[in-house]
Amino acid sequence: MQLLISVTDAEEAQAALQGGADIIDVKNPAEGALGAAQVTALHDVCALLPPKCPSSAALGDSTSSAGALALAAYGAAALGVSFVKVGLRTANPDEAVALLRAVRAGAHLANASCIVVAVGYADATRVGALPWTLLPKIARAARSGGCMIDTALKDGHTLFDYCDEPALQRWLDACREAGLLCALAGSLGPDDLPALRRLHPDVVGFRGAACRGSREGGRVDAALVAALRLGLRG
């Protein structure tokens, strides 16, 4: 499993690296689960990272237009990120496929190796989004490279409040059968580490559990990142 830590700026990225993060994800948590960072913050983080360190950028949700998200994907890929993540808040699978195809086209204009990750929501019924169980089929149809389950609402509920382990295991198996990177996130914390070790997704993402303070106002701490890394490895 690779440890993904979401950061807001270069200082947090440095702390995440010191703690042993495998992937540095850049976002603006004040704007939601997939809030896009300012381009200056993304630029500074990309400039800081060692050449072989994978990075990702949250682009926002499908509530934004396909054109805007494709343009954002182009910019992020041009800065050198390895992954771009798009949240699927639409309830229409065909719209989701079309959006992901547009984002992939934008990213690949700048960097053909940049992987588009389709993000679905464990709490989809609360926000009117499509079921997360459809993600592998949608991502494969759009020729995206990966899928992630997150929580749309950051209100104290976690991934495991909505999804049980057997269902998540079936989802992970479906991703792998389709040749897709599979990732889990969603307000995860230290108490979730045993379940994550059992499920063993390709990538596990954290923000709040890596911060001293709140998810939005706190700061990523190297010691907390190191503890998460150790806990994932058992």
N, C-alpha and C positions, 0 to 999 in steps of 0.2 A: 504493500500500500504506500502511496505517496501522500505526504502531508501538505495540503494547500492552506496557506494563511492569507486572509484578506487584509490588505493594508490600505491606508489612505494617502501615504506620502513616502518619501525616500527615507526619512528617519525610522518610520515603522518598518519599512522593508529591511533596513539594516538590522533591526532587532529580530525580525523573523528569520533572517539568514543566520544570525548568531545562535538562535535557538534550534536551528537544524531543519527549517522548512525546506521542502523539496520544490514547491511551486509557489511563487509570489503572485498573488491575485490583487489587482488594483481596482478599487471601487469607492463609491461615496455612500456609506451606510445611512447617512441622513436622508437619502432619496430612495430608500427601500432596499429590498433584497438584492436587486441587480442595479442599484444606482450607479450611473456612470461617473467616473472621476473627471476632474478638470484635466484638459489635455496637458497642461504644464506639470501636473502631478504624475501623470502617466509617463511623460517624457523623462522626468527626473528619476523615476524608479527604473525605467528601462536603461538609462545611462549608468545607474549605479550597479546593476546586477552583473555578476560574472557571465562571460559569454555562454557557458553551458547550463546556466540556471534557467529552467523554464519559467515563463511568466504568462499571466492571463489578464484579460481586461473585461470587466462587466460593461455591457453596452446599454443596458436598460431593458425595458419590457416591450412586448408587442403592441402596447398602447401607443408607442411611437410609430411613425410611418416606416414602411419598408425602405424607402429612399434614404431617410435620415439614418436608419440603423446600418444600411449598406455603406453609407459614407463614413459613419463612425468606425465600422469594421475596416474599411480601407485605411483610415488614419491610424488605428491601433496596430494593424498588421505592418504598416510602413514603419512604425516605431520599433518593430521587432518582436511583438508578443507572440507566444507560441499558441495561445488559445484565445478565442473571443467567445463570450457567453451571452446568450440572449434568452430572456424570460418569456415563456409562452403564456400570456394571460388570456389569449383568445380561446373560445370554446369550439372553434371551427377547425378541424384537422387540416382541411385544404388550405385555409388561410395560414396555418402554421407552416405547412410545407413551402408555400410560396414565399413567405417571409424568410425562412431559413435559406432557401435557394438564393434570394437576393443578397442576404448577408454573406453567404459563401462566395458569391461572385465578386462582391466588393472587396472582401478580404484577399481573395486570390489574385486580384489585380495587383496588389502590393506585394504579396508573399504567398506563393502557391502551397507552402508547407503549413500555413496557419490553419489550425483546426477549429471548426465551429462547433460549439457545445450547445445543444438544445436543453434548456432548463425548464423543467416542469415543477409543479408545486404539490407537495403532500397535502396541503390544505386547499386544494383546487376548488372544492365545492363552496368554500367560503368566499372565494373571489370570482367565481364564474368562469374558471379556466377549465381546459380540457383535462381529462384524467391522466395522471402521471403514468399509468400503465400503458398508455398509447405511445409514449416517447420513443421506444426503439423503432416502431413501425414508421413514425413520422420522420425521425432522424435518418433512417435508411432511405426513405423516399426522397428526402431533400439532399442526400449525399453528404450529410453532416458527419463529423468524425466522432462525436461523443454525446453522451446524455448525462444530466445531473438532476437529482431531486433535491429541492430546497423547500423552505417554507416562505410563503409570500408575506404573511403577517408575522411580525416580530413582537409577539405579545406574551411571551413566556412559554408557549407551546413548542414542542420539538418535533422533529421528524418522526420519532417513535410514538408520539401521541396519536398520529394518524395512520402509520404504516406498521404492520407487524412483520416480524422477521421472515416468516415463510413467504409472504407476498414480496418482500424486498429481494429475497433470494431468487424467486422466479424472475423478477425484473432484471436482476444482475445477469442471470443466465441468458435471458432474451437479448440483452445488450451484447454479450459475448458471442452468442450465436450469429448476431448480425455484424460482428467485427467492429463494434463500437466501444470506445472508452466509456467506462461507467464510474460515476462519481456520486457520493452522498454528502449532503450538507443539511442545514436546517436547524440552527440554534443548538447544535450539538455541544455536549460538555463532557467532563471527565466520567460521569456516571454512565455515559453511552459507550465508553471504550470497549468493554467486554463484548457487547453486541456487534460493534464494528469489527472487532477481531474475528468474530465468528463469520460474519458476512464477507469480509475481505474484498471490498470494492477496490478498483484501481486507484481511486483518489478519494480522500476524505477532506472536507473543507471546514475550517473554523474561523470565526471572527471574535464573537463575544468571549469565548473561553480562553482566548489568547490575549485578552486585554485586562489591564488594571483599570477598573472602572467599567462603565457601560459600553455596550456595543457601539453606540454612536459617539459618545463623549470620551470614552476611555482610550488608552494607548496600548498598542501591542507591546508585550513584555517578553524578553528573550527567555526568561526562566519558565514562564507559563508555556511558551512554545516548546521548550525542551521537555517539559513534563508531558505534554500531549504526544510528542514524538515517541518518548519512552513508553507511554501507555498504549500506543498503537502497536508497538512491537511486543508488548506483553513482558 
